[in-house]
Amino acid sequence: MKIVVLAGGLSPEREVSLTSGSLIANALMGRGHRVLLLDVYVGMRDLPVDIESLFRPDREYTHRVGETVPDLDALKRETGNGEALIGANVLKICAMADRVFLALHGAMGENGQLQATLDTHGIRYTGSGYAGSLLAMDKDISKRLFRLAGVPTPDWVEFDIAEGSVDELIARIGLPCVVKPLDCGSSVGVSIVDTRDALLLALAEAGKWGRRVLVEKKIEGRELTVGILDGIALPAVEIIPESGFYDYKNKYQGTTREVCPAEIDAETANRAAALSRLAFSALRLGGYARFDFMLDRDGGLWCLEANTLPGMTPTSLLPMAASAVGISYGELCERILNI
């Protein structure tokens, strides 16, 4: 097959995406496909006469996630692309491919905008469609749907940092709590706070990514994640940061221990799998996804959020869960491509 792996983008998660995309592209070439890794934001201004020559079976891509979130304003200046989310010739190149493998994280890659654009151009792609992507990316909407479907999720407030009252927020949700941007992933802008002053700082940090933020009751316990691949729940992974919580740095700098399969009893494992399948259906997802949970001290499972395009970096959790049931990284990419 001729495959475009779309990565990067104008997103705080672009470095994670480019790392995932590099590995996916290399894996697919290793399985005999002709592949091009393409940054959806940067695009490609100068095309060869023979566009087919862009799809190669023998290129090697490399990228590594840094410790900090990328400077998107600097990227805009360097490329001159401004607020345009899709770069030069991206759609033209994608239309030449047999399939587009979406390796994007956050922003338009996961909120349905890109999926809808590809649909209107008749371009086939991996993962969920535009509706499921939108429902999952907005944490307030997804939690409402979890509740309606019977998937437990921590109490929360959608908070407008421009107009909301912090004291009223504390009265409703209490402390400690978790503050998140409404529609980011990779723990970008996430804080766990236990004082009013810390909450003010956390709201300002999350507000860098949008005026509306999610403030959620903190659940004490163990953090688990469950991947869904073509309707099948993969083994749960337990996430154990060396310090603090599973933030951007701990995710991508090797300072977190992951245990897979998680050391939980069979009943809890089965319950986590069932809730993940239920949440997958409630959000109208397709192909594959990953669901994050807290397991509280009384054995209760609480679904935090959905990830429609889970990371595929060396430290990512979906490849780890797949490996635990004998699915190699290359086979995982192939399966996602063909769902």
Order of alpha helices (4+ residues) and beta strands (2+ residues): beta-alpha-beta-alpha-alpha-beta-alpha-alpha-alpha-beta-alpha-beta-beta-alpha-beta-beta-beta-beta-alpha-beta-alpha-beta-beta-alpha-alpha
